[in-house]
Amino acid sequence: MATTMRPEQLADDPVLDRNGDKIGKVGTVYIGETTARPEWVTVKTGMLGQKETFVPLEGAWEGADGLHVQVSKDQVSDAPSADGDDYLSGEQSARLYHHYNLPMPRESDRREAAGDADDRSMVRSEERLRVGTEPVEAGRVRLRKHVVTEEQQVNVPVSHEEVRIEREPVDETERREPAEMGESEQEVTLYAEEPRVEKERVPVEKARLGKETVTEDRPVSDQVRREEFEVDDDSGRRDR
């Protein structure tokens, strides 16, 4: 059947019509866009196979003697010739279906055929961790200053005056003068130094806030899922 044919199996195969008469050899195989299956072939006919004509594979089958198609040799002879293009346009397809009196495939049929082809394959998916970094605000730092009062003690040298009696003998002149007996006194002002405290404000230190980047390794983990293939057959075997 055409549904089981592969393009490589059809290359240069002899082509026979529905009566078993040989028409020519397979030239080019055209695959359906939606079905991914062979739908048309060109048949090389004439002298040295210089002419190529489209033949439908609807209902065709492979035999030991070649490819058997369900159209007559006369239909193939009168069919539109291939012009060497690798693509079969919609207009060309319509002319060919009309020539062979074949119904144009409906879009739903094409979708179903494409679905059947897709059912033979399956895609396996899995989750993977994508790790990256993003900047987030971790905190704020402020630089402030405040006043601290402390007691300071400093030794300050101070001086003061004291009274002392200095004695010395009188000279001859003072001795000749008459001496007076009686009481007398003298007053002396004494001075002393007292500590005096004054405060002044002077700059002593300057500080500023700076930032630096420190890199460290931090492990992260999460759960990921994956799909696995599993084949069950009637014998009870299960393959993964």
C-alpha positions as CSV (number, residue, x, y, z in Angstrom):
1,M,0.0,0.0,0.0
2,A,1.1,3.6,-0.6
3,T,1.0,4.3,3.2
4,T,3.9,1.8,3.8
5,M,6.1,3.0,0.9
6,R,9.3,4.8,1.4
7,P,10.8,7.1,-1.2
8,E,14.1,5.3,-1.3
9,Q,12.3,2.0,-2.1
10,L,10.5,3.5,-5.1
11,A,13.6,4.9,-6.9
12,D,13.9,3.6,-10.5
13,D,11.2,0.9,-9.8
14,P,9.3,-0.3,-12.9
15,V,5.8,1.1,-12.9
16,L,2.8,-1.1,-14.1
17,D,-0.7,0.1,-14.7
18,R,-3.9,-1.5,-13.2
19,N,-3.8,-4.1,-16.0
20,G,-0.2,-5.1,-15.3
21,D,1.2,-3.4,-18.4
22,K,4.5,-1.7,-17.9
23,I,4.4,2.1,-18.2
24,G,8.0,3.2,-17.4
25,K,10.2,3.7,-14.4
26,V,9.8,5.9,-11.3
27,G,11.6,9.2,-11.6
28,T,10.8,11.6,-8.7
29,V,8.8,10.9,-5.6
30,Y,6.6,13.7,-4.2
31,I,5.9,13.7,-0.5
32,G,2.7,15.2,1.0
33,E,3.4,18.4,3.0
34,T,1.0,17.4,5.8
35,T,1.1,13.6,5.7
36,A,4.9,13.2,5.2
37,R,4.0,10.2,2.9
38,P,4.6,9.6,-0.8
39,E,1.5,10.9,-2.7
40,W,2.7,11.2,-6.4
41,V,5.6,9.9,-8.5
42,T,6.7,10.9,-12.0
43,V,7.1,8.0,-14.5
44,K,9.8,8.2,-17.1
45,T,8.3,7.2,-20.5
46,G,9.1,7.6,-24.1
47,M,12.5,7.2,-25.8
48,L,15.3,6.9,-23.2
49,G,12.8,8.0,-20.6
50,Q,13.1,11.7,-21.5
51,K,9.4,12.4,-20.7
52,E,8.2,12.3,-17.1
53,T,4.5,12.2,-16.2
54,F,2.7,12.4,-12.9
55,V,1.0,9.3,-11.5
56,P,-0.9,9.1,-8.3
57,L,0.0,6.6,-5.6
58,E,-3.5,6.4,-4.3
59,G,-4.2,2.6,-4.0
60,A,-0.7,1.7,-5.4
61,W,1.2,-1.3,-4.0
62,E,4.7,-2.8,-4.3
63,G,5.1,-6.1,-6.0
64,A,8.0,-8.3,-6.9
65,D,7.9,-7.0,-10.5
66,G,7.6,-3.3,-9.6
67,L,5.1,-0.6,-8.5
68,H,1.5,-1.3,-9.4
69,V,-0.7,1.9,-9.8
70,Q,-4.4,2.0,-10.1
71,V,-4.6,4.0,-13.3
72,S,-4.4,3.0,-17.0
73,K,-1.5,3.4,-19.3
74,D,-3.6,5.7,-21.5
75,Q,-4.4,8.0,-18.6
76,V,-0.7,8.3,-17.8
77,S,0.1,9.1,-21.5
78,D,-2.4,12.0,-21.4
79,A,-1.5,13.3,-18.0
80,P,0.3,16.6,-17.4
81,S,4.1,16.3,-17.7
82,A,6.5,17.2,-14.9
83,D,8.4,20.5,-15.5
84,G,11.3,19.6,-13.3
85,D,10.2,21.5,-10.2
86,D,10.8,19.9,-6.8
87,Y,7.5,21.3,-5.5
88,L,4.0,20.5,-6.6
89,S,1.8,23.6,-6.4
90,G,-1.8,23.6,-5.4
91,E,-2.9,24.4,-9.0
92,Q,-0.9,21.5,-10.4
93,S,-2.3,19.1,-7.8
94,A,-5.9,20.2,-8.7
95,R,-5.3,19.6,-12.4
96,L,-3.8,16.1,-11.7
97,Y,-6.7,15.1,-9.4
98,H,-9.1,16.3,-12.1
99,H,-7.3,14.4,-14.8
100,Y,-7.3,11.1,-12.9
101,N,-10.9,11.7,-11.7
102,L,-9.7,11.5,-8.1
103,P,-11.4,13.4,-5.3
104,M,-9.4,16.3,-3.9
105,P,-8.4,15.4,-0.3
106,R,-10.2,17.4,2.3
107,E,-8.2,19.5,4.8
108,S,-9.6,17.4,7.7
109,D,-8.3,14.2,5.9
110,R,-4.9,15.8,5.6
111,R,-4.9,16.8,9.3
112,E,-6.0,13.2,10.3
113,A,-3.2,11.8,8.1
114,A,-0.7,14.1,9.7
115,G,-1.9,13.1,13.1
116,D,-1.5,9.5,12.3
117,A,2.1,10.2,11.2
118,D,2.8,12.2,14.4
119,D,1.3,9.4,16.5
120,R,4.3,7.3,15.7
121,S,6.7,9.6,17.4
122,M,6.7,11.1,20.9
123,V,8.6,14.0,22.4
124,R,10.1,13.6,25.9
125,S,10.5,16.6,28.0
126,E,12.2,17.4,31.3
127,E,12.7,20.3,33.6
128,R,16.1,21.8,34.1
129,L,17.3,24.3,36.7
130,R,18.3,27.7,35.3
131,V,20.5,29.3,37.8
132,G,21.3,33.0,37.9
133,T,21.6,35.9,40.2
134,E,19.7,39.1,40.7
135,P,20.5,42.1,42.9
136,V,18.2,42.5,45.9
137,E,18.4,45.0,48.8
138,A,20.1,43.2,51.7
139,G,20.2,46.1,54.1
140,R,21.1,49.7,54.7
141,V,24.1,51.2,56.6
142,R,24.2,54.8,58.0
143,L,27.2,56.6,59.3
144,R,26.3,58.8,62.3
145,K,28.2,60.6,65.0
146,H,27.1,61.3,68.6
147,V,28.6,63.1,71.6
148,V,30.2,61.1,74.4
149,T,31.2,62.9,77.6
150,E,34.1,61.5,79.5
151,E,36.2,62.7,82.5
152,Q,39.7,63.8,81.8
153,Q,42.3,64.5,84.5
154,V,45.4,66.5,83.7
155,N,48.2,67.6,86.1
156,V,48.8,71.3,85.9
157,P,51.9,72.8,87.6
158,V,50.9,75.9,89.7
159,S,53.0,78.3,91.7
160,H,52.4,80.3,94.8
161,E,54.3,82.8,96.9
162,E,55.3,82.1,100.6
163,V,56.7,84.4,103.2
164,R,60.1,83.9,104.7
165,I,62.2,86.0,107.1
166,E,65.6,87.0,105.8
167,R,68.0,88.2,108.5
168,E,71.1,90.2,107.9
169,P,73.4,92.3,110.2
170,V,73.1,96.1,110.2
171,D,75.9,98.2,108.9
172,E,77.8,101.1,110.7
173,T,75.6,103.8,109.4
174,E,72.4,102.1,110.7
175,R,74.2,101.4,114.0
176,R,74.9,105.2,114.6
177,E,71.2,106.1,114.2
178,P,69.2,106.0,117.4
179,A,67.1,102.9,117.7
180,E,63.5,103.1,118.6
181,M,61.8,100.6,120.7
182,G,58.2,99.6,120.0
183,E,55.9,97.6,117.9
184,S,55.7,97.8,114.1
185,E,54.4,95.7,111.2
186,Q,54.7,95.3,107.4
187,E,52.2,93.9,105.0
188,V,53.3,91.8,102.0
189,T,50.8,90.7,99.3
190,L,51.3,87.1,98.3
191,Y,50.3,85.7,94.9
192,A,49.4,82.2,93.9
193,E,48.5,80.5,90.5
194,E,45.2,78.8,90.2
195,P,44.4,76.2,87.4
196,R,42.2,77.5,84.7
197,V,40.3,75.2,82.3
198,E,39.2,76.2,78.8
199,K,37.8,73.9,76.1
200,E,38.3,74.2,72.4
201,R,36.8,72.1,69.6
202,V,39.4,70.8,67.1
203,P,38.9,68.2,64.2
204,V,40.7,64.9,64.9
205,E,39.4,62.3,62.4
206,K,37.4,61.9,59.2
207,A,35.3,58.8,58.2
208,R,33.3,57.9,55.1
209,L,31.2,54.9,54.0
210,G,32.5,52.8,51.1
211,K,31.2,49.5,49.5
212,E,33.0,46.5,48.1
213,T,31.7,43.3,46.4
214,V,32.5,40.0,48.1
215,T,31.8,36.8,46.1
216,E,30.9,33.6,47.8
217,D,29.5,30.2,46.7
218,R,26.0,29.4,47.9
219,P,24.4,26.1,47.1
220,V,20.9,26.1,45.7
221,S,18.5,23.1,45.1
222,D,15.0,22.5,43.8
223,Q,13.0,19.5,42.6
224,V,12.8,18.9,38.8
225,R,10.6,16.6,36.9
226,R,11.3,14.6,33.7
227,E,9.4,12.3,31.4
228,E,10.5,8.8,30.7
229,F,9.6,6.5,27.8
230,E,8.0,3.2,28.6
231,V,6.8,0.6,26.2
232,D,4.2,-2.0,27.1
233,D,3.5,-5.0,24.8
234,D,1.0,-7.8,25.0
235,S,3.6,-10.2,26.3
236,G,3.8,-8.2,29.6
237,R,7.3,-6.9,28.9
238,R,8.0,-3.4,29.8
239,D,10.9,-1.5,28.3
240,R,12.2,1.9,29.3
